[in-house]
Protein backbone atom coordinates (compact mmCIF):
# COMPACT_ATOMS: atom_id res chain seq x y z
CA UNK A 1 0.00 0.00 0.00
CA UNK A 2 1.42 3.40 -0.99
CA UNK A 3 1.93 6.22 1.48
CA UNK A 4 -0.07 9.41 0.96
CA UNK A 5 1.56 12.63 2.05
CA UNK A 6 -0.53 14.69 4.47
CA UNK A 7 -2.46 17.44 2.75
CA UNK A 8 -0.84 20.85 3.17
CA UNK A 9 -3.01 23.28 5.05
CA UNK A 10 -3.86 26.36 3.01
CA UNK A 11 -6.13 29.38 3.13
CA UNK A 12 -9.03 28.58 0.78
CA UNK A 13 -11.01 30.93 -1.42
CA UNK A 14 -14.73 30.24 -0.85
CA UNK A 15 -16.99 29.69 -3.84
CA UNK A 16 -20.04 31.84 -4.48
CA UNK A 17 -22.20 28.92 -3.35
CA UNK A 18 -20.30 28.69 -0.06
CA UNK A 19 -20.63 32.44 0.47
CA UNK A 20 -24.37 32.27 -0.21
CA UNK A 21 -24.75 29.34 2.20
CA UNK A 22 -22.84 31.18 4.94
CA UNK A 23 -24.97 34.30 4.51
CA UNK A 24 -28.09 32.14 4.53
CA UNK A 25 -27.17 30.55 7.86
CA UNK A 26 -26.89 34.04 9.32
CA UNK A 27 -30.14 35.20 7.80
CA UNK A 28 -28.38 37.79 5.62
CA UNK A 29 -29.16 38.86 2.09
CA UNK A 30 -26.70 38.25 -0.75
CA UNK A 31 -28.46 40.61 -3.16
CA UNK A 32 -25.52 43.02 -3.13
CA UNK A 33 -23.12 40.17 -3.94
CA UNK A 34 -24.98 37.95 -6.41
CA UNK A 35 -27.57 38.25 -9.13
CA UNK A 36 -30.61 35.94 -8.94
CA UNK A 37 -28.90 33.44 -11.22
CA UNK A 38 -25.89 33.20 -8.91
CA UNK A 39 -23.45 35.29 -10.94
CA UNK A 40 -21.52 37.81 -8.84
CA UNK A 41 -22.44 41.49 -8.92
CA UNK A 42 -19.78 44.19 -9.26
CA UNK A 43 -19.40 44.19 -5.48
CA UNK A 44 -19.33 40.39 -5.47
CA UNK A 45 -16.54 40.34 -8.03
CA UNK A 46 -14.50 42.75 -5.92
CA UNK A 47 -15.05 40.57 -2.86
CA UNK A 48 -13.99 37.40 -4.66
CA UNK A 49 -10.96 39.17 -6.10
CA UNK A 50 -9.91 40.32 -2.63
CA UNK A 51 -10.42 36.86 -1.10
CA UNK A 52 -8.26 35.34 -3.84
CA UNK A 53 -5.58 37.98 -3.32
CA UNK A 54 -5.60 37.41 0.44
CA UNK A 55 -5.32 33.64 0.07
CA UNK A 56 -2.42 33.97 -2.38
CA UNK A 57 -0.53 36.36 -0.13
CA UNK A 58 -0.91 34.06 2.86
CA UNK A 59 -0.24 30.78 1.04
CA UNK A 60 2.66 31.92 -1.13
CA UNK A 61 4.31 34.75 0.81
CA UNK A 62 3.45 34.47 4.50
CA UNK A 63 3.46 30.72 5.20
CA UNK A 64 7.04 30.11 3.91
CA UNK A 65 8.35 32.93 6.13
CA UNK A 66 6.79 31.81 9.39
CA UNK A 67 9.49 30.17 11.51
CA UNK A 68 9.50 27.46 14.14
CA UNK A 69 11.57 27.80 17.27
CA UNK A 70 14.63 26.06 15.77
CA UNK A 71 14.80 28.37 12.79
CA UNK A 72 14.16 31.44 14.95
CA UNK A 73 16.97 30.36 17.28
CA UNK A 74 19.31 29.96 14.31
CA UNK A 75 18.47 33.41 12.90
CA UNK A 76 18.88 34.96 16.35
CA UNK A 77 22.30 33.35 16.83
CA UNK A 78 23.53 34.43 13.39
CA UNK A 79 22.52 38.05 13.98
CA UNK A 80 23.92 38.12 17.51
CA UNK A 81 27.28 36.78 16.30
CA UNK A 82 27.51 39.13 13.31
CA UNK A 83 26.15 42.32 14.91
CA UNK A 84 27.56 42.12 18.49
CA UNK A 85 24.50 43.98 19.79
CA UNK A 86 24.37 46.25 22.81
CA UNK A 87 20.59 46.60 22.76
CA UNK A 88 18.37 44.65 25.18
CA UNK A 89 18.02 40.94 24.41
CA UNK A 90 15.08 39.98 26.63
CA UNK A 91 14.28 36.47 27.79
CA UNK A 92 10.97 34.74 27.14
CA UNK A 93 8.50 33.92 29.90
CA UNK A 94 8.92 30.16 29.67
CA UNK A 95 10.31 27.91 32.39
CA UNK A 96 12.72 25.03 32.50
CA UNK A 97 14.34 23.89 29.26
CA UNK A 98 12.14 26.27 27.22
CA UNK A 99 13.60 29.26 29.04
CA UNK A 100 15.71 31.34 26.67
CA UNK A 101 15.86 34.50 24.59
CA UNK A 102 12.65 35.91 23.18
CA UNK A 103 13.96 35.24 19.70
CA UNK A 104 11.71 37.45 17.57
CA UNK A 105 11.92 40.39 19.96
CA UNK A 106 15.70 40.06 20.05
CA UNK A 107 15.83 39.89 16.25
CA UNK A 108 13.74 43.08 16.03
CA UNK A 109 15.91 44.89 18.58
CA UNK A 110 19.20 43.89 16.94
CA UNK A 111 18.08 44.94 13.47
CA UNK A 112 16.81 48.30 14.67
CA UNK A 113 20.03 49.01 16.55
CA UNK A 114 22.16 47.97 13.58
CA UNK A 115 20.37 50.26 11.13
CA UNK A 116 19.30 53.25 13.23
CA UNK A 117 22.63 55.12 12.92
CA UNK A 118 22.86 55.74 16.63
CA UNK A 119 19.39 57.23 17.01
CA UNK A 120 17.65 56.51 20.32
CA UNK A 121 14.98 53.85 20.56
CA UNK A 122 12.76 52.62 23.37
CA UNK A 123 13.03 48.84 23.01
CA UNK A 124 10.92 48.11 26.07
CA UNK A 125 8.44 50.88 26.89
CA UNK A 126 7.35 50.92 30.52
CA UNK A 127 4.88 53.76 30.02
CA UNK A 128 1.99 54.61 27.76
CA UNK A 129 2.61 56.30 24.42
CA UNK A 130 2.04 60.06 24.64
CA UNK A 131 1.72 62.93 22.19
CA UNK A 132 2.16 66.63 22.86
CA UNK A 133 1.64 69.86 20.95
CA UNK A 134 2.99 73.29 21.84
CA UNK A 135 4.39 71.87 25.12
CA UNK A 136 0.94 70.68 26.18
CA UNK A 137 -0.51 67.15 26.41
CA UNK A 138 -2.44 66.11 23.30
CA UNK A 139 -3.18 62.38 23.52
CA UNK A 140 -2.24 59.23 25.47
CA UNK A 141 -2.82 55.78 24.01
CA UNK A 142 -4.71 53.18 26.04
CA UNK A 143 -2.08 50.41 25.89
CA UNK A 144 1.66 50.08 26.13
CA UNK A 145 3.31 49.11 22.87
CA UNK A 146 6.30 46.76 22.53
CA UNK A 147 8.61 49.37 21.03
CA UNK A 148 8.74 53.02 20.01
CA UNK A 149 11.09 55.07 17.85
CA UNK A 150 12.70 57.25 18.99
CA UNK A 151 10.71 57.25 22.28
CA UNK A 152 7.22 56.83 23.66
CA UNK A 153 6.77 60.62 23.63
CA UNK A 154 5.87 61.79 20.12
CA UNK A 155 7.15 58.65 18.36
CA UNK A 156 7.32 58.42 14.58
CA UNK A 157 6.81 54.65 14.79
CA UNK A 158 5.46 52.09 17.25
CA UNK A 159 5.30 48.32 16.98
CA UNK A 160 3.88 45.23 18.59
CA UNK A 161 5.44 41.77 18.62
CA UNK A 162 3.49 38.52 18.85
CA UNK A 163 5.79 35.49 19.11
CA UNK A 164 4.37 32.20 20.34
CA UNK A 165 7.01 29.55 19.59
CA UNK A 166 6.06 27.34 22.54
CA UNK A 167 2.28 27.63 22.34
CA UNK A 168 0.56 24.23 22.08
CA UNK A 169 -3.03 25.48 21.81
CA UNK A 170 -4.60 28.55 20.22
CA UNK A 171 -6.21 30.20 23.22
CA UNK A 172 -7.97 33.50 23.84
CA UNK A 173 -4.69 35.16 24.86
CA UNK A 174 -3.30 34.67 21.38
CA UNK A 175 -6.52 35.80 19.72
CA UNK A 176 -6.75 38.86 21.96
CA UNK A 177 -3.32 39.97 20.75
CA UNK A 178 -4.72 40.53 17.26
CA UNK A 179 -7.58 42.69 18.51
CA UNK A 180 -5.30 44.67 20.81
CA UNK A 181 -3.40 45.69 17.70
CA UNK A 182 -6.69 46.66 16.08
CA UNK A 183 -7.53 48.86 19.08
CA UNK A 184 -4.16 50.61 18.87
CA UNK A 185 -4.64 51.10 15.14
CA UNK A 186 -8.05 52.67 15.64
CA UNK A 187 -6.63 55.08 18.23
CA UNK A 188 -3.80 56.06 15.90
CA UNK A 189 -6.24 56.50 13.00
CA UNK A 190 -8.35 58.83 15.15
CA UNK A 191 -5.23 60.78 16.13
CA UNK A 192 -4.32 61.19 12.46
CA UNK A 193 -7.83 62.22 11.43
CA UNK A 194 -8.59 64.69 14.21
CA UNK A 195 -5.13 66.06 15.02
CA UNK A 196 -3.09 65.46 11.88
CA UNK A 197 -0.50 63.43 13.81
CA UNK A 198 0.78 60.52 11.68
CA UNK A 199 2.47 57.61 13.45
CA UNK A 200 3.69 54.47 11.68
CA UNK A 201 2.20 51.35 13.26
CA UNK A 202 3.69 47.87 12.77
CA UNK A 203 2.73 44.35 13.78
CA UNK A 204 5.46 41.69 13.88
CA UNK A 205 4.38 38.06 14.38
CA UNK A 206 5.87 34.59 14.29
CA UNK A 207 5.40 30.88 15.01
CA UNK A 208 4.41 28.62 12.16
CA UNK A 209 2.49 26.24 14.39
CA UNK A 210 0.53 28.91 16.24
CA UNK A 211 -0.44 31.10 13.32
CA UNK A 212 -0.55 28.64 10.41
CA UNK A 213 -1.54 25.31 11.92
CA UNK A 214 -3.94 26.77 14.47
CA UNK A 215 -4.75 30.38 13.60
CA UNK A 216 -5.00 30.87 9.83
CA UNK A 217 -8.31 32.70 10.25
CA UNK A 218 -6.48 35.26 12.41
CA UNK A 219 -3.87 35.71 9.71
CA UNK A 220 -6.80 36.59 7.45
CA UNK A 221 -7.92 39.17 10.01
CA UNK A 222 -4.40 40.63 10.03
CA UNK A 223 -4.45 41.11 6.26
CA UNK A 224 -7.90 42.69 6.58
CA UNK A 225 -6.59 45.01 9.29
CA UNK A 226 -3.75 46.05 7.00
CA UNK A 227 -6.15 46.98 4.20
CA UNK A 228 -8.42 48.81 6.62
CA UNK A 229 -5.47 51.09 7.38
CA UNK A 230 -5.04 50.14 11.04
CA UNK A 231 -1.44 48.95 10.60
CA UNK A 232 1.12 50.25 8.12
CA UNK A 233 2.86 46.93 7.66
CA UNK A 234 2.83 43.42 9.10
CA UNK A 235 6.08 41.48 9.21
CA UNK A 236 5.69 37.71 9.29
CA UNK A 237 8.57 35.65 10.70
CA UNK A 238 11.70 35.86 8.57
CA UNK A 239 10.22 38.80 6.70
CA UNK A 240 11.45 40.81 9.68
CA UNK A 241 15.02 40.24 8.51
CA UNK A 242 14.09 41.08 4.93
CA UNK A 243 12.10 44.26 5.54
CA UNK A 244 12.99 45.86 8.87
CA UNK A 245 16.36 47.41 7.86
CA UNK A 246 14.68 49.41 5.09
CA UNK A 247 11.79 50.39 7.35
CA UNK A 248 14.20 51.76 9.95
CA UNK A 249 15.76 53.97 7.28
CA UNK A 250 12.32 55.51 6.72
CA UNK A 251 11.98 56.18 10.45
CA UNK A 252 15.28 58.05 10.51
CA UNK A 253 14.11 60.36 7.73
CA UNK A 254 10.88 61.03 9.61
CA UNK A 255 12.68 61.70 12.90
CA UNK A 256 15.24 64.17 11.49
C-alpha positions in Angstrom: 0.0 0.0 0.0 1.4 3.4 -1.0 1.9 6.2 1.5 -0.1 9.4 1.0 1.6 12.6 2.1 -0.5 14.7 4.5 -2.5 17.4 2.7 -0.8 20.8 3.2 -3.0 23.3 5.1 -3.9 26.4 3.0 -6.1 29.4 3.1 -9.0 28.6 0.8 -11.0 30.9 -1.4 -14.7 30.2 -0.8 -17.0 29.7 -3.8 -20.0 31.8 -4.5 -22.2 28.9 -3.3 -20.3 28.7 -0.1 -20.6 32.4 0.5 -24.4 32.3 -0.2 -24.8 29.3 2.2 -22.8 31.2 4.9 -25.0 34.3 4.5 -28.1 32.1 4.5 -27.2 30.5 7.9 -26.9 34.0 9.3 -30.1 35.2 7.8 -28.4 37.8 5.6 -29.2 38.9 2.1 -26.7 38.3 -0.7 -28.5 40.6 -3.2 -25.5 43.0 -3.1 -23.1 40.2 -3.9 -25.0 38.0 -6.4 -27.6 38.3 -9.1 -30.6 35.9 -8.9 -28.9 33.4 -11.2 -25.9 33.2 -8.9 -23.5 35.3 -10.9 -21.5 37.8 -8.8 -22.4 41.5 -8.9 -19.8 44.2 -9.3 -19.4 44.2 -5.5 -19.3 40.4 -5.5 -16.5 40.3 -8.0 -14.5 42.7 -5.9 -15.0 40.6 -2.9 -14.0 37.4 -4.7 -11.0 39.2 -6.1 -9.9 40.3 -2.6 -10.4 36.9 -1.1 -8.3 35.3 -3.8 -5.6 38.0 -3.3 -5.6 37.4 0.4 -5.3 33.6 0.1 -2.4 34.0 -2.4 -0.5 36.4 -0.1 -0.9 34.1 2.9 -0.2 30.8 1.0 2.7 31.9 -1.1 4.3 34.8 0.8 3.5 34.5 4.5 3.5 30.7 5.2 7.0 30.1 3.9 8.3 32.9 6.1 6.8 31.8 9.4 9.5 30.2 11.5 9.5 27.5 14.1 11.6 27.8 17.3 14.6 26.1 15.8 14.8 28.4 12.8 14.2 31.4 14.9 17.0 30.4 17.3 19.3 30.0 14.3 18.5 33.4 12.9 18.9 35.0 16.3 22.3 33.3 16.8 23.5 34.4 13.4 22.5 38.1 14.0 23.9 38.1 17.5 27.3 36.8 16.3 27.5 39.1 13.3 26.2 42.3 14.9 27.6 42.1 18.5 24.5 44.0 19.8 24.4 46.3 22.8 20.6 46.6 22.8 18.4 44.7 25.2 18.0 40.9 24.4 15.1 40.0 26.6 14.3 36.5 27.8 11.0 34.7 27.1 8.5 33.9 29.9 8.9 30.2 29.7 10.3 27.9 32.4 12.7 25.0 32.5 14.3 23.9 29.3 12.1 26.3 27.2 13.6 29.3 29.0 15.7 31.3 26.7 15.9 34.5 24.6 12.6 35.9 23.2 14.0 35.2 19.7 11.7 37.4 17.6 11.9 40.4 20.0 15.7 40.1 20.1 15.8 39.9 16.2 13.7 43.1 16.0 15.9 44.9 18.6 19.2 43.9 16.9 18.1 44.9 13.5 16.8 48.3 14.7 20.0 49.0 16.6 22.2 48.0 13.6 20.4 50.3 11.1 19.3 53.3 13.2 22.6 55.1 12.9 22.9 55.7 16.6 19.4 57.2 17.0 17.7 56.5 20.3 15.0 53.9 20.6 12.8 52.6 23.4 13.0 48.8 23.0 10.9 48.1 26.1 8.4 50.9 26.9 7.4 50.9 30.5 4.9 53.8 30.0 2.0 54.6 27.8 2.6 56.3 24.4 2.0 60.1 24.6 1.7 62.9 22.2 2.2 66.6 22.9 1.6 69.9 20.9 3.0 73.3 21.8 4.4 71.9 25.1 0.9 70.7 26.2 -0.5 67.1 26.4 -2.4 66.1 23.3 -3.2 62.4 23.5 -2.2 59.2 25.5 -2.8 55.8 24.0 -4.7 53.2 26.0 -2.1 50.4 25.9 1.7 50.1 26.1 3.3 49.1 22.9 6.3 46.8 22.5 8.6 49.4 21.0 8.7 53.0 20.0 11.1 55.1 17.9 12.7 57.3 19.0 10.7 57.3 22.3 7.2 56.8 23.7 6.8 60.6 23.6 5.9 61.8 20.1 7.1 58.7 18.4 7.3 58.4 14.6 6.8 54.6 14.8 5.5 52.1 17.2 5.3 48.3 17.0 3.9 45.2 18.6 5.4 41.8 18.6 3.5 38.5 18.9 5.8 35.5 19.1 4.4 32.2 20.3 7.0 29.6 19.6 6.1 27.3 22.5 2.3 27.6 22.3 0.6 24.2 22.1 -3.0 25.5 21.8 -4.6 28.5 20.2 -6.2 30.2 23.2 -8.0 33.5 23.8 -4.7 35.2 24.9 -3.3 34.7 21.4 -6.5 35.8 19.7 -6.8 38.9 22.0 -3.3 40.0 20.8 -4.7 40.5 17.3 -7.6 42.7 18.5 -5.3 44.7 20.8 -3.4 45.7 17.7 -6.7 46.7 16.1 -7.5 48.9 19.1 -4.2 50.6 18.9 -4.6 51.1 15.1 -8.1 52.7 15.6 -6.6 55.1 18.2 -3.8 56.1 15.9 -6.2 56.5 13.0 -8.4 58.8 15.2 -5.2 60.8 16.1 -4.3 61.2 12.5 -7.8 62.2 11.4 -8.6 64.7 14.2 -5.1 66.1 15.0 -3.1 65.5 11.9 -0.5 63.4 13.8 0.8 60.5 11.7 2.5 57.6 13.4 3.7 54.5 11.7 2.2 51.3 13.3 3.7 47.9 12.8 2.7 44.4 13.8 5.5 41.7 13.9 4.4 38.1 14.4 5.9 34.6 14.3 5.4 30.9 15.0 4.4 28.6 12.2 2.5 26.2 14.4 0.5 28.9 16.2 -0.4 31.1 13.3 -0.6 28.6 10.4 -1.5 25.3 11.9 -3.9 26.8 14.5 -4.7 30.4 13.6 -5.0 30.9 9.8 -8.3 32.7 10.3 -6.5 35.3 12.4 -3.9 35.7 9.7 -6.8 36.6 7.5 -7.9 39.2 10.0 -4.4 40.6 10.0 -4.4 41.1 6.3 -7.9 42.7 6.6 -6.6 45.0 9.3 -3.8 46.1 7.0 -6.1 47.0 4.2 -8.4 48.8 6.6 -5.5 51.1 7.4 -5.0 50.1 11.0 -1.4 49.0 10.6 1.1 50.3 8.1 2.9 46.9 7.7 2.8 43.4 9.1 6.1 41.5 9.2 5.7 37.7 9.3 8.6 35.7 10.7 11.7 35.9 8.6 10.2 38.8 6.7 11.5 40.8 9.7 15.0 40.2 8.5 14.1 41.1 4.9 12.1 44.3 5.5 13.0 45.9 8.9 16.4 47.4 7.9 14.7 49.4 5.1 11.8 50.4 7.4 14.2 51.8 10.0 15.8 54.0 7.3 12.3 55.5 6.7 12.0 56.2 10.4 15.3 58.0 10.5 14.1 60.4 7.7 10.9 61.0 9.6 12.7 61.7 12.9 15.2 64.2 11.5 
